[in-house]
Amino acid sequence: MDGVLADFSKAIANIPAKGLAKSNIEPDNIPGIFEHLEPIVGAIEAVKKLNNSGQYELFILTTAPWDNPSAWMHKRLWVERYFGELFYKKVIITHRKDLLNGDYLIDDRIANGAGNFKGSHLHFGWDYVNDKFNKYPNWEAILDYFKLND
C-alpha cells in the first residue's frame, strides 16, 4: 500500500528533519502518520481500471508497523476513504507476503517476503535504498503491463 497506493515518502518529507531526529522514532512508528497520506499519482484511477476490466480479483496486501497499532486502523480507513466498498474485507495486513497466493503482487520493495512472492512481483515505483526507479516506475507502466492503457 505505502509507496504503491499511498505516498508515504511525501508524508515523511513534510516532517521537519530536526523534529524527527529529536523524537528518535522511525517515521512509520509516528502515531497518525498513515491517517492522511495522499494517493500516489494515478493509483486510484489505475486500480479502478484494473477492477473494471473484470479480469482480476483485487486485494490490498500491506505491512503495518508492529509498534504502531493505530497504523493498522488508519490503513484500513485510508482504503475505505479512497476506494469505498471496492476492498471491503479484502485488505490483508501481514509481515509475510510470501505466504499468500496470487498471480501478481505490485510492491515497491522486496522486504517482508515480497521478493519471494510465488506469482509475478511487479517491482513498482522508487527504490529509495538504491536511489533509482524500479522496473515499473509508475501506474502508467503497470497499466501498460496489463494492456489496459488507452
TORTOR-472849 format. One record per residue: chain; residue in one letter; residue number from 1; x, z, y of N, C-alpha, C, CB in turn. Coordinates in steps of 0.05 Angstrom, whole numbers. Glycine has a CB too. Layout:
<sites>
<site "A" "A" NUM <X Z Y> <X Z Y> <X Z Y> <X Z Y>>
...
</sites>
This chain:
<sites>
<site "A" "M" 1 <17 0 -24> <0 0 0> <17 0 25> <-19 24 0>>
<site "A" "D" 2 <35 20 27> <53 22 51> <74 -1 49> <67 50 53>>
<site "A" "G" 3 <77 -15 71> <96 -37 71> <84 -63 60> <120 -30 56>>
<site "A" "V" 4 <60 -62 49> <46 -85 39> <19 -89 53> <42 -83 8>>
<site "A" "L" 5 <4 -69 54> <-22 -69 68> <-21 -54 95> <-44 -58 50>>
<site "A" "A" 6 <-8 -31 94> <-7 -14 118> <22 -13 129> <-16 15 110>>
<site "A" "D" 7 <24 -14 155> <50 -16 168> <63 11 173> <47 -31 195>>
<site "A" "F" 8 <75 22 152> <87 48 153> <112 48 171> <95 58 125>>
<site "A" "S" 9 <128 26 170> <152 25 187> <146 25 216> <168 0 180>>
<site "A" "K" 10 <123 14 224> <115 15 252> <108 44 261> <91 -4 258>>
<site "A" "A" 11 <95 58 243> <89 86 249> <114 103 252> <71 99 226>>
<site "A" "I" 12 <134 98 235> <159 112 236> <174 105 262> <177 106 212>>
<site "A" "A" 13 <173 80 270> <187 71 294> <175 84 319> <185 40 297>>
<site "A" "N" 14 <150 92 317> <137 105 340> <142 135 342> <107 101 339>>
<site "A" "I" 15 <156 146 322> <163 175 323> <190 177 337> <165 187 294>>
<site "A" "P" 16 <192 193 358> <218 196 371> <239 206 352> <215 215 396>>
<site "A" "A" 17 <262 192 350> <283 200 332> <292 229 336> <307 181 335>>
<site "A" "K" 18 <293 237 360> <301 265 367> <282 285 354> <301 269 398>>
<site "A" "G" 19 <256 280 355> <236 298 343> <238 298 313> <209 291 352>>
<site "A" "L" 20 <243 275 302> <245 272 273> <270 287 262> <246 243 264>>
<site "A" "A" 21 <292 284 276> <316 298 268> <313 328 271> <340 288 286>>
<site "A" "K" 22 <300 337 292> <295 366 295> <278 378 273> <283 372 323>>
<site "A" "S" 23 <258 362 265> <239 372 245> <251 374 217> <214 355 244>>
<site "A" "N" 24 <273 359 212> <286 359 186> <267 353 164> <300 386 182>>
<site "A" "I" 25 <249 334 168> <229 326 149> <230 296 144> <201 335 158>>
<site "A" "E" 26 <226 288 120> <224 259 113> <199 248 126> <225 254 82>>
<site "A" "P" 27 <200 224 137> <176 213 151> <151 213 134> <182 185 160>>
<site "A" "D" 28 <153 207 108> <129 206 92> <117 233 86> <134 191 66>>
<site "A" "N" 29 <131 254 93> <121 281 90> <109 293 115> <143 299 79>>
<site "A" "I" 30 <109 277 136> <97 286 162> <66 287 158> <104 267 185>>
<site "A" "P" 31 <54 310 162> <25 312 159> <11 292 177> <15 341 165>>
<site "A" "G" 32 <-8 278 165> <-24 259 181> <-11 231 185> <-29 270 207>>
<site "A" "I" 33 <13 227 175> <28 201 180> <12 177 169> <56 203 168>>
<site "A" "F" 34 <-2 181 147> <-16 159 135> <-44 154 145> <-17 163 105>>
<site "A" "E" 35 <-54 172 163> <-82 171 171> <-89 147 188> <-88 196 186>>
<site "A" "H" 36 <-71 139 206> <-78 118 225> <-59 95 225> <-80 130 253>>
<site "A" "L" 37 <-48 87 202> <-30 65 200> <-44 39 207> <-17 63 172>>
<site "A" "E" 38 <-30 21 221> <-41 -5 227> <-37 -23 202> <-27 -17 252>>
<site "A" "P" 39 <-55 -42 198> <-51 -60 176> <-27 -79 181> <-77 -77 171>>
<site "A" "I" 40 <-14 -88 160> <6 -108 162> <-8 -134 171> <21 -112 134>>
<site "A" "V" 41 <5 -149 187> <-6 -174 197> <-15 -192 174> <14 -190 215>>
<site "A" "G" 42 <-40 -200 174> <-51 -218 154> <-60 -205 129> <-32 -239 148>>
<site "A" "A" 43 <-55 -180 125> <-61 -166 99> <-90 -165 93> <-49 -138 99>>
<site "A" "I" 44 <-106 -156 111> <-135 -152 106> <-148 -179 99> <-149 -139 131>>
<site "A" "E" 45 <-143 -199 115> <-154 -226 111> <-145 -237 84> <-147 -244 134>>
<site "A" "A" 46 <-119 -234 78> <-109 -245 53> <-121 -232 28> <-78 -243 52>>
<site "A" "V" 47 <-124 -206 29> <-135 -192 6> <-164 -200 3> <-134 -161 10>>
<site "A" "K" 48 <-179 -203 25> <-207 -212 23> <-208 -241 12> <-220 -211 50>>
<site "A" "K" 49 <-189 -257 19> <-188 -285 8> <-182 -284 -22> <-166 -301 23>>
<site "A" "L" 50 <-164 -268 -30> <-158 -265 -59> <-184 -256 -74> <-135 -245 -64>>
<site "A" "N" 51 <-197 -236 -62> <-221 -226 -74> <-243 -247 -75> <-231 -201 -59>>
<site "A" "N" 52 <-247 -261 -53> <-268 -281 -52> <-263 -306 -69> <-272 -290 -23>>
<site "A" "S" 53 <-238 -309 -78> <-232 -332 -96> <-246 -328 -123> <-202 -334 -100>>
<site "A" "G" 54 <-252 -303 -130> <-265 -298 -156> <-246 -300 -179> <-288 -316 -159>>
<site "A" "Q" 55 <-221 -304 -174> <-201 -308 -196> <-187 -283 -204> <-181 -328 -187>>
<site "A" "Y" 56 <-190 -261 -189> <-174 -237 -193> <-191 -212 -191> <-150 -236 -174>>
<site "A" "E" 57 <-184 -193 -207> <-196 -166 -204> <-174 -150 -189> <-204 -153 -231>>
<site "A" "L" 58 <-181 -141 -165> <-161 -127 -148> <-162 -97 -150> <-164 -137 -120>>
<site "A" "F" 59 <-139 -85 -149> <-136 -56 -148> <-115 -50 -127> <-129 -43 -175>>
<site "A" "I" 60 <-115 -27 -115> <-93 -18 -98> <-78 3 -114> <-104 -6 -71>>
<site "A" "L" 61 <-52 -2 -116> <-34 15 -130> <-14 26 -110> <-19 0 -154>>
<site "A" "T" 62 <-13 52 -107> <4 63 -86> <17 89 -96> <-12 69 -60>>
<site "A" "T" 63 <38 97 -83> <51 123 -88> <47 140 -63> <82 119 -95>>
<site "A" "A" 64 <40 165 -68> <37 183 -45> <58 206 -49> <8 195 -43>>
<site "A" "P" 65 <69 215 -27> <90 236 -29> <78 261 -41> <102 241 -1>>
<site "A" "W" 66 <92 272 -59> <83 297 -73> <80 320 -54> <102 304 -96>>
<site "A" "D" 67 <98 322 -35> <99 345 -17> <81 341 8> <127 350 -8>>
<site "A" "N" 68 <64 321 8> <46 316 30> <18 310 19> <56 292 48>>
<site "A" "P" 69 <4 330 9> <-22 326 -4> <-42 312 14> <-33 352 -12>>
<site "A" "S" 70 <-41 315 40> <-60 301 58> <-56 271 56> <-57 311 87>>
<site "A" "A" 71 <-32 262 49> <-27 233 47> <-45 220 26> <2 228 40>>
<site "A" "W" 72 <-51 235 4> <-68 224 -17> <-96 218 -6> <-69 244 -41>>
<site "A" "M" 73 <-106 237 9> <-133 233 21> <-132 211 43> <-143 260 33>>
<site "A" "H" 74 <-112 212 60> <-111 193 81> <-108 164 71> <-88 200 100>>
<site "A" "K" 75 <-93 160 50> <-90 134 39> <-117 123 29> <-70 133 15>>
<site "A" "R" 76 <-132 140 15> <-159 132 6> <-178 126 29> <-170 155 -12>>
<site "A" "L" 77 <-177 142 50> <-194 137 73> <-185 112 88> <-192 161 92>>
<site "A" "W" 78 <-159 106 88> <-149 82 101> <-161 58 87> <-118 81 100>>
<site "A" "V" 79 <-160 58 60> <-171 36 45> <-201 31 51> <-168 41 14>>
<site "A" "E" 80 <-216 53 52> <-244 50 59> <-249 40 87> <-258 78 55>>
<site "A" "R" 81 <-232 49 106> <-235 40 134> <-231 10 136> <-214 55 152>>
<site "A" "Y" 82 <-212 -1 122> <-205 -29 125> <-219 -48 105> <-176 -33 124>>
<site "A" "F" 83 <-228 -37 82> <-239 -54 61> <-267 -46 53> <-221 -53 37>>
<site "A" "G" 84 <-278 -25 65> <-305 -17 58> <-307 -10 29> <-325 -39 65>>
<site "A" "E" 85 <-326 -22 15> <-331 -16 -14> <-314 -34 -33> <-360 -20 -20>>
<site "A" "L" 86 <-298 -52 -22> <-283 -71 -39> <-266 -56 -61> <-265 -88 -22>>
<site "A" "F" 87 <-254 -34 -53> <-237 -19 -72> <-249 7 -81> <-210 -15 -60>>
<site "A" "Y" 88 <-276 9 -81> <-289 34 -89> <-281 40 -118> <-320 30 -87>>
<site "A" "K" 89 <-269 63 -122> <-259 73 -147> <-238 53 -160> <-282 77 -167>>
<site "A" "K" 90 <-224 39 -142> <-203 20 -152> <-177 25 -137> <-213 -9 -147>>
<site "A" "V" 91 <-171 50 -131> <-146 58 -118> <-132 76 -139> <-150 73 -91>>
<site "A" "I" 92 <-107 69 -145> <-92 84 -165> <-67 95 -150> <-83 67 -190>>
<site "A" "I" 93 <-64 122 -150> <-41 134 -138> <-24 145 -161> <-50 158 -119>>
<site "A" "T" 94 <1 134 -162> <19 141 -183> <48 139 -174> <14 123 -207>>
<site "A" "H" 95 <65 153 -189> <94 151 -184> <107 134 -206> <107 179 -183>>
<site "A" "R" 96 <90 122 -223> <100 106 -246> <84 80 -248> <97 122 -273>>
<site "A" "K" 97 <90 61 -231> <76 36 -230> <81 19 -255> <84 20 -206>>
<site "A" "D" 98 <103 25 -269> <110 10 -293> <91 17 -317> <138 16 -301>>
<site "A" "L" 99 <76 39 -315> <58 46 -336> <31 32 -336> <53 76 -335>>
<site "A" "L" 100 <26 18 -314> <0 5 -311> <1 -24 -320> <-9 6 -282>>
<site "A" "N" 101 <-22 -34 -329> <-25 -61 -339> <-36 -79 -317> <-42 -63 -364>>
<site "A" "G" 102 <-26 -103 -315> <-37 -122 -296> <-20 -148 -297> <-37 -111 -267>>
<site "A" "D" 103 <-31 -168 -284> <-17 -194 -284> <3 -195 -260> <-36 -216 -282>>
<site "A" "Y" 104 <-5 -183 -238> <12 -185 -213> <13 -158 -199> <0 -206 -194>>
<site "A" "L" 105 <36 -153 -188> <40 -129 -171> <53 -139 -145> <57 -107 -185>>
<site "A" "I" 106 <40 -136 -123> <51 -143 -97> <62 -117 -85> <30 -157 -78>>
<site "A" "D" 107 <89 -115 -84> <101 -90 -75> <126 -96 -59> <107 -72 -99>>
<site "A" "D" 108 <132 -79 -40> <156 -84 -23> <181 -71 -34> <151 -72 5>>
<site "A" "R" 109 <178 -55 -55> <201 -42 -67> <202 -45 -97> <202 -12 -59>>
<site "A" "I" 110 <224 -37 -109> <226 -36 -138> <225 -7 -148> <252 -49 -147>>
<site "A" "A" 111 <222 12 -129> <221 40 -136> <195 47 -150> <224 57 -110>>
<site "A" "N" 112 <195 71 -161> <171 82 -175> <160 63 -196> <149 87 -154>>
<site "A" "G" 113 <178 50 -210> <170 33 -232> <162 5 -225> <149 45 -247>>
<site "A" "A" 114 <160 -2 -199> <152 -29 -192> <171 -50 -203> <150 -31 -161>>
<site "A" "G" 115 <196 -44 -203> <216 -64 -214> <214 -68 -243> <243 -54 -207>>
<site "A" "N" 116 <200 -50 -257> <196 -53 -286> <168 -59 -294> <205 -27 -300>>
<site "A" "F" 117 <152 -67 -275> <124 -75 -280> <124 -98 -300> <109 -82 -253>>
<site "A" "K" 118 <107 -97 -319> <107 -116 -341> <96 -144 -333> <92 -106 -365>>
<site "A" "G" 119 <79 -145 -313> <69 -171 -303> <89 -182 -283> <41 -168 -290>>
<site "A" "S" 120 <80 -200 -266> <97 -212 -246> <98 -194 -221> <87 -240 -238>>
<site "A" "H" 121 <122 -186 -213> <125 -170 -189> <131 -189 -166> <148 -148 -192>>
<site "A" "L" 122 <112 -191 -147> <116 -208 -124> <129 -190 -102> <89 -221 -114>>
<site "A" "H" 123 <155 -192 -99> <171 -175 -82> <165 -182 -53> <201 -176 -88>>
<site "A" "F" 124 <151 -165 -39> <139 -171 -13> <153 -159 10> <110 -162 -13>>
<site "A" "G" 125 <152 -172 33> <159 -160 59> <188 -156 64> <145 -135 62>>
<site "A" "W" 126 <193 -136 80> <220 -130 90> <233 -109 72> <219 -119 119>>
<site "A" "D" 127 <258 -115 63> <274 -97 47> <291 -81 67> <291 -112 26>>
<site "A" "Y" 128 <282 -57 74> <297 -41 93> <323 -29 82> <279 -19 104>>
<site "A" "V" 129 <326 -29 56> <351 -19 44> <373 -40 48> <347 -12 14>>
<site "A" "N" 130 <367 -66 42> <386 -87 44> <384 -103 70> <383 -106 20>>
<site "A" "D" 131 <366 -95 87> <363 -108 114> <358 -138 112> <388 -102 131>>
<site "A" "K" 132 <339 -145 96> <332 -174 93> <303 -176 83> <352 -188 74>>
<site "A" "F" 133 <292 -200 85> <265 -205 74> <267 -208 44> <252 -229 87>>
<site "A" "N" 134 <246 -198 30> <243 -202 1> <234 -231 -3> <224 -182 -11>>
<site "A" "K" 135 <230 -238 -29> <223 -266 -36> <197 -275 -22> <220 -268 -66>>
<site "A" "Y" 136 <178 -257 -20> <152 -263 -7> <151 -247 19> <127 -256 -26>>
<site "A" "P" 137 <160 -259 41> <163 -243 66> <137 -235 80> <179 -259 85>>
<site "A" "N" 138 <115 -249 74> <90 -243 89> <66 -251 71> <89 -258 116>>
<site "A" "W" 139 <42 -247 82> <18 -253 67> <14 -283 64> <-6 -240 79>>
<site "A" "E" 140 <24 -298 83> <21 -327 80> <36 -337 55> <33 -341 106>>
<site "A" "A" 141 <60 -326 50> <75 -333 26> <60 -325 1> <103 -320 27>>
<site "A" "I" 142 <47 -302 2> <31 -293 -22> <8 -313 -27> <20 -264 -18>>
<site "A" "L" 143 <-6 -320 -6> <-29 -339 -9> <-18 -366 -19> <-44 -342 18>>
<site "A" "D" 144 <5 -374 -10> <17 -399 -20> <22 -397 -50> <44 -405 -5>>
<site "A" "Y" 145 <33 -374 -58> <38 -369 -87> <13 -373 -103> <50 -341 -92>>
<site "A" "F" 146 <-9 -362 -94> <-35 -363 -108> <-50 -389 -102> <-52 -339 -102>>
<site "A" "K" 147 <-38 -407 -86> <-50 -432 -78> <-77 -428 -65> <-54 -450 -102>>
<site "A" "L" 148 <-78 -408 -46> <-103 -402 -32> <-100 -407 -2> <-110 -373 -37>>
<site "A" "N" 149 <-78 -418 7> <-76 -424 35> <-90 -450 42> <-46 -427 43>>
<site "A" "D" 150 <-103 -451 64> <-118 -475 73> <-99 -496 84> <-139 -468 94>>
</sites>
